[in-house]
Amino acid sequence: MSDVKKNETAAGRQEMIRTIQKASEIYTIASGCTRMPYVVCDPDTFDDEIFVFLKLEDAQEAAKALMEKKEPVSLVKVENSQLLRFFSNLYTMGVNCVVAAPNTEQEVRFQLREIVHRAEDKEIPEGKIRVENPELVLTAIYLMQKTRRLQVGEGETEIKDLQDEVMAHFSRGRYIVAFEADKGIPLLKDKKGDAYQPVFTDILEFQKFNRSNHFRTAVIPAEKIPDLLAPETRGVTINPMSVNLQLQIRKKKN
């Protein structure tokens, strides 16, 4: 008899996926640092993964364990009608793996592509473009999860490495910029009163900002963004409705 557990087989993974798809609701853990699903990197497989739970009590127990480790987290209920959007959004975050029912007898790990189809670039209709920056978002998530819970002076080397990685990813991307026809590009102020221009890594993040449907969009490569900055801005804020990562970027001098 095989010593491979049922839930480690392809059939076991597919059974769990069907269970999730039929569930009236599931639960996930969100990070208080990013207002997005809590992400971890598996030390053995290096998968970037999130957790989902079929039972509320299992989710509560897992969240409690993280909070005891000083991780600021909360629970989010995902209803069946939201499942497709929830899992599709993980692609824009750079997440590739889902751990279902972790730390229970039902635990199953499966790749994101096993539960939701990802359209290839060649499948995108002519004239449409895909604006996404998953590597930047993922690195920003890890950076914010770490910096917002550490005491001053802790983990400085790792934080510096993540900051450098963020800037490297940012410089290679193209982004969605919001504007109003009669008012131009909006500015956001932080608690100190400093102004930042919002920049969005993908259309889902822009939609969170544009709930009132006031704004139009432009797609701008990273190297052109400094040309758009107002003189009073200190830089840009990436995805202000979620990770809200501020980058100190100045307007280019003529």
C-alpha positions as a Markdown table, in Angstrom:
| # | Residue | x | y | z |
|---|---|---|---|---|
| 1 | Met | 0.0 | 0.0 | 0.0 |
| 2 | Ser | 1.3 | 3.4 | -0.9 |
| 3 | Asp | 2.6 | 5.6 | 1.9 |
| 4 | Val | 1.5 | 8.8 | 0.0 |
| 5 | Lys | -1.4 | 10.5 | 1.7 |
| 6 | Lys | -4.6 | 10.9 | -0.3 |
| 7 | Asn | -4.4 | 14.6 | -0.1 |
| 8 | Glu | -0.8 | 14.6 | -1.5 |
| 9 | Thr | -2.0 | 13.0 | -4.8 |
| 10 | Ala | -3.4 | 14.7 | -7.8 |
| 11 | Ala | -6.8 | 13.1 | -7.1 |
| 12 | Gly | -6.7 | 14.4 | -3.5 |
| 13 | Arg | -5.9 | 17.9 | -4.6 |
| 14 | Gln | -8.7 | 17.9 | -7.2 |
| 15 | Glu | -11.1 | 16.6 | -4.5 |
| 16 | Met | -10.2 | 19.5 | -2.2 |
| 17 | Ile | -10.5 | 22.0 | -5.1 |
| 18 | Arg | -14.0 | 20.7 | -5.9 |
| 19 | Thr | -14.9 | 21.0 | -2.2 |
| 20 | Ile | -13.8 | 24.6 | -2.2 |
| 21 | Gln | -15.6 | 25.5 | -5.4 |
| 22 | Lys | -18.9 | 24.1 | -4.0 |
| 23 | Ala | -18.5 | 25.7 | -0.5 |
| 24 | Ser | -20.9 | 28.4 | 0.3 |
| 25 | Glu | -18.0 | 30.3 | 1.9 |
| 26 | Ile | -14.4 | 29.9 | 2.8 |
| 27 | Tyr | -12.0 | 31.9 | 5.1 |
| 28 | Thr | -8.6 | 33.3 | 4.6 |
| 29 | Ile | -6.2 | 35.2 | 6.8 |
| 30 | Ala | -5.5 | 38.8 | 5.9 |
| 31 | Ser | -2.5 | 40.9 | 7.0 |
| 32 | Gly | -3.1 | 44.0 | 8.9 |
| 33 | Cys | 0.1 | 45.4 | 7.3 |
| 34 | Thr | -1.3 | 45.2 | 3.7 |
| 35 | Arg | -5.0 | 44.7 | 3.9 |
| 36 | Met | -4.4 | 41.8 | 1.6 |
| 37 | Pro | -4.1 | 38.0 | 2.1 |
| 38 | Tyr | -1.3 | 37.0 | 4.4 |
| 39 | Val | 1.5 | 35.5 | 2.3 |
| 40 | Val | 4.4 | 33.3 | 3.4 |
| 41 | Cys | 7.3 | 31.7 | 1.5 |
| 42 | Asp | 7.6 | 28.0 | 2.1 |
| 43 | Pro | 11.2 | 27.3 | 3.2 |
| 44 | Asp | 11.4 | 24.0 | 1.4 |
| 45 | Thr | 9.6 | 24.6 | -1.9 |
| 46 | Phe | 9.9 | 28.4 | -2.0 |
| 47 | Asp | 6.3 | 28.6 | -3.0 |
| 48 | Asp | 4.6 | 31.9 | -2.2 |
| 49 | Glu | 1.4 | 30.8 | -0.6 |
| 50 | Ile | -1.7 | 31.8 | 1.2 |
| 51 | Phe | -4.0 | 29.9 | 3.5 |
| 52 | Val | -7.7 | 29.1 | 3.1 |
| 53 | Phe | -10.0 | 27.3 | 5.5 |
| 54 | Leu | -13.3 | 25.5 | 5.2 |
| 55 | Lys | -14.2 | 25.9 | 8.9 |
| 56 | Leu | -14.4 | 29.1 | 10.8 |
| 57 | Glu | -13.0 | 27.6 | 13.9 |
| 58 | Asp | -9.9 | 26.3 | 12.1 |
| 59 | Ala | -9.3 | 29.8 | 10.6 |
| 60 | Gln | -9.7 | 31.4 | 14.1 |
| 61 | Glu | -7.2 | 29.0 | 15.6 |
| 62 | Ala | -4.6 | 29.7 | 12.9 |
| 63 | Ala | -5.1 | 33.5 | 13.2 |
| 64 | Lys | -4.7 | 33.3 | 17.0 |
| 65 | Ala | -1.4 | 31.4 | 16.6 |
| 66 | Leu | -0.1 | 34.1 | 14.2 |
| 67 | Met | -1.2 | 36.9 | 16.6 |
| 68 | Glu | 0.7 | 35.3 | 19.4 |
| 69 | Lys | 3.7 | 35.7 | 17.2 |
| 70 | Lys | 3.0 | 39.4 | 16.9 |
| 71 | Glu | 1.6 | 39.1 | 13.4 |
| 72 | Pro | -1.2 | 41.6 | 12.9 |
| 73 | Val | -3.8 | 39.5 | 11.1 |
| 74 | Ser | -7.6 | 39.2 | 10.8 |
| 75 | Leu | -10.0 | 36.8 | 9.2 |
| 76 | Val | -11.8 | 37.4 | 5.9 |
| 77 | Lys | -14.8 | 35.5 | 4.7 |
| 78 | Val | -15.0 | 34.7 | 1.0 |
| 79 | Glu | -18.4 | 33.8 | -0.3 |
| 80 | Asn | -18.9 | 31.4 | -3.2 |
| 81 | Ser | -19.8 | 34.2 | -5.6 |
| 82 | Gln | -16.4 | 35.9 | -4.8 |
| 83 | Leu | -14.2 | 32.8 | -5.3 |
| 84 | Leu | -13.2 | 33.4 | -8.9 |
| 85 | Arg | -12.2 | 37.0 | -8.2 |
| 86 | Phe | -10.4 | 36.0 | -5.0 |
| 87 | Phe | -8.3 | 33.4 | -6.6 |
| 88 | Ser | -7.7 | 35.3 | -9.9 |
| 89 | Asn | -6.4 | 38.3 | -7.8 |
| 90 | Leu | -3.7 | 36.1 | -6.4 |
| 91 | Tyr | -2.0 | 36.1 | -9.8 |
| 92 | Thr | -1.6 | 39.9 | -9.6 |
| 93 | Met | 0.0 | 39.4 | -6.1 |
| 94 | Gly | 2.6 | 36.9 | -7.3 |
| 95 | Val | 1.1 | 34.1 | -5.2 |
| 96 | Asn | 1.5 | 30.7 | -6.8 |
| 97 | Cys | 0.3 | 28.2 | -4.1 |
| 98 | Val | -2.7 | 27.7 | -1.9 |
| 99 | Val | -2.6 | 25.8 | 1.3 |
| 100 | Ala | -6.2 | 24.5 | 2.1 |
| 101 | Ala | -7.1 | 23.5 | 5.7 |
| 102 | Pro | -3.6 | 23.9 | 7.0 |
| 103 | Asn | -2.5 | 22.1 | 10.2 |
| 104 | Thr | -5.5 | 19.7 | 9.9 |
| 105 | Glu | -5.9 | 16.2 | 8.7 |
| 106 | Gln | -7.5 | 17.6 | 5.5 |
| 107 | Glu | -4.4 | 19.8 | 4.6 |
| 108 | Val | -3.9 | 20.1 | 0.9 |
| 109 | Arg | -1.4 | 22.2 | -1.1 |
| 110 | Phe | -2.1 | 23.0 | -4.7 |
| 111 | Gln | -0.8 | 25.4 | -7.3 |
| 112 | Leu | -3.0 | 28.4 | -8.2 |
| 113 | Arg | -3.2 | 27.3 | -11.8 |
| 114 | Glu | -5.0 | 24.1 | -10.6 |
| 115 | Ile | -8.0 | 26.1 | -9.4 |
| 116 | Val | -8.3 | 29.0 | -11.8 |
| 117 | His | -7.3 | 29.3 | -15.4 |
| 118 | Arg | -4.8 | 32.1 | -16.3 |
| 119 | Ala | -5.3 | 33.5 | -19.8 |
| 120 | Glu | -2.0 | 33.5 | -21.7 |
| 121 | Asp | -0.9 | 36.7 | -23.4 |
| 122 | Lys | -1.8 | 35.3 | -26.8 |
| 123 | Glu | -5.4 | 34.8 | -25.5 |
| 124 | Ile | -5.8 | 38.5 | -24.7 |
| 125 | Pro | -8.1 | 40.3 | -27.3 |
| 126 | Glu | -6.3 | 42.4 | -29.9 |
| 127 | Gly | -5.9 | 46.0 | -28.7 |
| 128 | Lys | -6.0 | 45.1 | -25.0 |
| 129 | Ile | -3.0 | 45.0 | -22.8 |
| 130 | Arg | -2.4 | 43.4 | -19.4 |
| 131 | Val | -0.9 | 45.7 | -16.8 |
| 132 | Glu | 0.4 | 43.7 | -13.9 |
| 133 | Asn | 3.4 | 43.8 | -11.7 |
| 134 | Pro | 3.3 | 40.6 | -9.5 |
| 135 | Glu | 6.9 | 40.6 | -8.6 |
| 136 | Leu | 6.7 | 44.1 | -7.3 |
| 137 | Val | 3.5 | 43.5 | -5.4 |
| 138 | Leu | 4.8 | 40.3 | -3.8 |
| 139 | Thr | 8.1 | 41.9 | -2.7 |
| 140 | Ala | 6.1 | 44.9 | -1.3 |
| 141 | Ile | 3.9 | 42.5 | 0.7 |
| 142 | Tyr | 6.8 | 40.8 | 2.3 |
| 143 | Leu | 8.4 | 44.2 | 3.0 |
| 144 | Met | 5.3 | 45.7 | 4.6 |
| 145 | Gln | 4.6 | 42.5 | 6.6 |
| 146 | Lys | 8.0 | 42.7 | 8.0 |
| 147 | Thr | 8.6 | 46.4 | 8.6 |
| 148 | Arg | 5.3 | 47.1 | 10.2 |
| 149 | Arg | 5.6 | 44.5 | 12.9 |
| 150 | Leu | 9.3 | 44.8 | 13.8 |
| 151 | Gln | 10.8 | 47.1 | 16.5 |
| 152 | Val | 13.3 | 49.7 | 15.3 |
| 153 | Gly | 16.6 | 48.2 | 14.6 |
| 154 | Glu | 15.4 | 44.6 | 14.0 |
| 155 | Gly | 15.9 | 42.9 | 10.7 |
| 156 | Glu | 17.6 | 45.9 | 9.1 |
| 157 | Thr | 19.6 | 43.9 | 6.6 |
| 158 | Glu | 16.7 | 41.9 | 5.3 |
| 159 | Ile | 14.5 | 45.0 | 5.1 |
| 160 | Lys | 17.2 | 46.9 | 3.1 |
| 161 | Asp | 17.4 | 43.9 | 0.7 |
| 162 | Leu | 13.7 | 44.0 | 0.2 |
| 163 | Gln | 13.7 | 47.7 | -0.3 |
| 164 | Asp | 16.4 | 47.4 | -3.0 |
| 165 | Glu | 14.4 | 44.6 | -4.6 |
| 166 | Val | 11.2 | 46.7 | -4.6 |
| 167 | Met | 13.0 | 49.5 | -6.4 |
| 168 | Ala | 14.5 | 47.1 | -9.0 |
| 169 | His | 11.1 | 45.7 | -9.7 |
| 170 | Phe | 9.5 | 49.1 | -9.8 |
| 171 | Ser | 12.0 | 50.4 | -12.4 |
| 172 | Arg | 11.1 | 47.6 | -14.8 |
| 173 | Gly | 7.3 | 47.9 | -14.7 |
| 174 | Arg | 4.5 | 49.9 | -16.3 |
| 175 | Tyr | 1.6 | 51.3 | -14.2 |
| 176 | Ile | -1.9 | 52.6 | -14.2 |
| 177 | Val | -2.1 | 56.3 | -13.3 |
| 178 | Ala | -5.5 | 57.9 | -12.4 |
| 179 | Phe | -6.6 | 61.3 | -13.6 |
| 180 | Glu | -9.7 | 63.5 | -14.0 |
| 181 | Ala | -10.2 | 65.5 | -17.2 |
| 182 | Asp | -10.7 | 68.8 | -15.4 |
| 183 | Lys | -8.5 | 68.3 | -12.3 |
| 184 | Gly | -5.5 | 66.2 | -13.5 |
| 185 | Ile | -3.7 | 63.6 | -11.4 |
| 186 | Pro | -4.9 | 63.2 | -7.8 |
| 187 | Leu | -2.6 | 63.5 | -4.8 |
| 188 | Leu | -2.9 | 61.8 | -1.4 |
| 189 | Lys | -1.5 | 63.0 | 1.9 |
| 190 | Asp | -0.1 | 60.9 | 4.6 |
| 191 | Lys | -0.4 | 61.5 | 8.4 |
| 192 | Lys | 2.5 | 63.9 | 8.2 |
| 193 | Gly | 0.9 | 65.9 | 5.5 |
| 194 | Asp | 3.3 | 64.9 | 2.8 |
| 195 | Ala | 1.8 | 64.4 | -0.7 |
| 196 | Tyr | 2.2 | 61.3 | -2.8 |
| 197 | Gln | 0.8 | 60.4 | -6.2 |
| 198 | Pro | -1.1 | 57.1 | -6.3 |
| 199 | Val | 0.2 | 54.5 | -8.8 |
| 200 | Phe | -1.5 | 51.2 | -9.4 |
| 201 | Thr | 0.1 | 47.9 | -10.4 |
| 202 | Asp | -3.0 | 46.4 | -12.0 |
| 203 | Ile | -6.6 | 47.2 | -12.9 |
| 204 | Leu | -8.0 | 45.5 | -9.7 |
| 205 | Glu | -6.1 | 47.9 | -7.5 |
| 206 | Phe | -7.2 | 50.8 | -9.6 |
| 207 | Gln | -10.8 | 49.7 | -9.2 |
| 208 | Lys | -10.5 | 49.7 | -5.4 |
| 209 | Phe | -9.5 | 53.4 | -5.7 |
| 210 | Asn | -12.1 | 54.3 | -8.3 |
| 211 | Arg | -15.2 | 53.1 | -6.5 |
| 212 | Ser | -17.0 | 56.4 | -7.4 |
| 213 | Asn | -16.0 | 56.0 | -11.1 |
| 214 | His | -14.6 | 59.5 | -11.3 |
| 215 | Phe | -11.2 | 58.7 | -12.7 |
| 216 | Arg | -9.9 | 57.7 | -16.1 |
| 217 | Thr | -6.6 | 55.9 | -16.6 |
| 218 | Ala | -3.3 | 56.1 | -18.5 |
| 219 | Val | -0.6 | 53.4 | -18.6 |
| 220 | Ile | 2.8 | 54.8 | -17.9 |
| 221 | Pro | 6.2 | 53.1 | -17.8 |
| 222 | Ala | 8.2 | 53.6 | -14.7 |
| 223 | Glu | 10.8 | 55.8 | -16.3 |
| 224 | Lys | 8.1 | 58.3 | -17.3 |
| 225 | Ile | 6.5 | 58.6 | -13.9 |
| 226 | Pro | 8.9 | 61.2 | -12.5 |
| 227 | Asp | 7.9 | 63.5 | -15.4 |
| 228 | Leu | 4.3 | 63.4 | -14.1 |
| 229 | Leu | 5.0 | 64.3 | -10.5 |
| 230 | Ala | 3.8 | 67.7 | -9.1 |
| 231 | Pro | 6.7 | 69.7 | -7.5 |
| 232 | Glu | 5.1 | 69.3 | -4.0 |
| 233 | Thr | 5.0 | 65.5 | -4.1 |
| 234 | Arg | 7.6 | 63.4 | -2.2 |
| 235 | Gly | 7.0 | 60.5 | -4.5 |
| 236 | Val | 4.4 | 57.8 | -5.3 |
| 237 | Thr | 2.4 | 55.5 | -3.2 |
| 238 | Ile | 1.9 | 52.0 | -4.7 |
| 239 | Asn | -1.7 | 50.6 | -4.4 |
| 240 | Pro | -2.9 | 53.0 | -1.7 |
| 241 | Met | -6.0 | 51.0 | -0.9 |
| 242 | Ser | -4.0 | 47.9 | 0.0 |
| 243 | Val | -0.2 | 47.7 | 0.4 |
| 244 | Asn | 0.2 | 51.5 | 0.4 |
| 245 | Leu | 3.9 | 51.4 | -0.2 |
| 246 | Gln | 5.5 | 54.9 | -0.4 |
| 247 | Leu | 8.5 | 55.3 | -2.8 |
| 248 | Gln | 10.6 | 58.5 | -2.6 |
| 249 | Ile | 10.7 | 59.5 | -6.2 |
| 250 | Arg | 11.3 | 63.1 | -7.3 |
| 251 | Lys | 10.2 | 65.0 | -10.4 |
| 252 | Lys | 13.0 | 65.3 | -12.9 |
| 253 | Lys | 14.7 | 68.7 | -13.1 |
| 254 | Asn | 14.8 | 70.3 | -16.6 |
